[in-house]
Each structure stands twice: as structure tokens, then as C-alpha cells.
Amino acid sequence: MTMTDDQRDEATPAGLDEVRARIRAAEEEAGREPGSVTLVAVSKTFEAPDIRPVLQAGQRVFGENRVQEAMGKWPELREEFPDIELQLIGPLQTNKAKEAVTLFDVISSVDREKLAGSLAKEIEKQGRAPRLRVQVNIGEEPQKAGIPPAETEEFVRRCREEHGLEIEGLMCIPPFDEAPAPFFALLAKLADRLDLPVRSMGMSGDFEIAVAHGATEVRVGSAIFGGRPPLKSD
Ligand SMILES: *Cc1c(COP(=O)(O)O)cnc(C)c1O
């Protein structure tokens, strides 16, 4: 849910205001419908007092990297703001599938068969089905999670047919030290070919480029919340 401009709190955090304006400009530049790109505010490492003003400013979609960390802050925030959408955008261990299915509305990091199996089992057991995206290792980097681009089609098919999972989109993190545009273009092409509506791509440093290449969601952390100490898992 997005608020109109005059519903908005006057004290909208500066970072959020600026990111919203930049997304709007990038949509316009790309000839895309205003509001067609969803902003996912990445709140990892930040606590409730930092997150609350962003909620009060009308932001409703948030991304977290770690199940444990998210469990520590979001149940309470969700009581105050019941209409939020919480996304898991970091790696998920199969032994946390249960908690992830309970807490998250979206899991954007489905990246291996074993995890698909565990999620299917939990979804069945809990009768609660987060929306799912497959993470693609778009730069084929050995240290990065995700399905290689050439195997994505087969993996999505297996998720559907072997595990009965509905996959709504793809997510990627391009190589850190290369121009991201070709990687965004490749993810969009893969999603097109598979008829998947959601493309989650683009972060603080490159979200405008992602919008130009067809992102339907951008995941922005530091440009909204400010810098954060480096994470061990990054
Ligand atoms: C941390 C993170 C982001 C946001 O990164 P920023 O550079 O702070 O915008 C986006 N996606 C994923 C998967 C992340 O881990």
C-alpha cells in the first residue's frame, strides 16, 4: 500500500524522500508507468527506532537478510503496522525454512532444490504461502548464491512440477565491480522468457540503472537508512 503525497507524514526521512523521487524520475526516463517500480526498504542491521519513521512515512515493503535478526524486530513492528510486506532477501538455510515461512510474506532467495523441498513442506504444514522468487547468480560468481542463468528455466520448472511451488519472479545481485546494466538486462530477459512478472534487482548504487532495464522492485538500504557496519555474510 502506498500513501498519496498529502497523506504523508511531514517528517519523511530525507533518504526515503530522495529515493522515492529518484525512482519516480527513473521510471519517467525509461518511459515506464509512474509507481510501477516497488521500493523495498532494506532495513538489515537497523533497529525499530530507525525503521519506525520510515513506516510512519508510508513505506510498507521491507527487506531483511537474516531470519533470526528479522524475528527479533518485525513481529512487534507488525503489530503497530499490520499492512507491511516483509521480504527475505538473504540466504536461507533449510533448517530455518519453518521460521521463514511463518514470518515472511515474500522469500526472494530460493536458490537450490533442497530449499525448494523444505519450503514446500513448510507451506503445506503451515497453510501459509509466502510469495517466492528464484535467486539467479547472474554473474556466475563462484562465491555467490543463486542458480546459474543457463539452469534457471529448468530450476523454475522443477520448483513448479516437483515441489508444487508457485514462482512469481527472479532476483539477482550483479558482480560488485562490473557495470551492472548487462546483468540487469539478462535477468529481465530470463524473466520474460519464463513469463515471470517480478524482477527484483538494483540496490542503492545502481537502482536507476535497474529501473531502466525493467526492474519491478528495487532493494534499497543505505540510501534510505544511512551507512551500516559491514556484515560478515556480505
Ligand atoms: C543489503 C542488501 C541490499 C541493499 O543494499 P544497499 O546497497 O544498502 O542499498 C539489497 N539486496 C540485498 C540482497 C542485500 O543484501
The ligand as a Gaussian input file, in Angstrom:
#p B3LYP/6-31G(d) Opt

LIG

0 1
 C       21.917000      -5.204000       1.731000
 C       21.211000      -5.632000       0.521000
 C       20.577000      -4.692000      -0.300000
 C       20.626000      -3.200000      -0.069000
 O       21.928000      -2.731000      -0.232000
 P       22.257000      -1.164000      -0.239000
 O       23.494000      -1.079000      -1.029000
 O       22.413000      -0.767000       1.175000
 O       21.125000      -0.485000      -0.894000
 C       19.859000      -5.184000      -1.387000
 N       19.779000      -6.504000      -1.657000
 C       20.390000      -7.418000      -0.893000
 C       20.263000      -8.866000      -1.251000
 C       21.134000      -7.026000       0.201000
 O       21.736000      -7.939000       0.948000

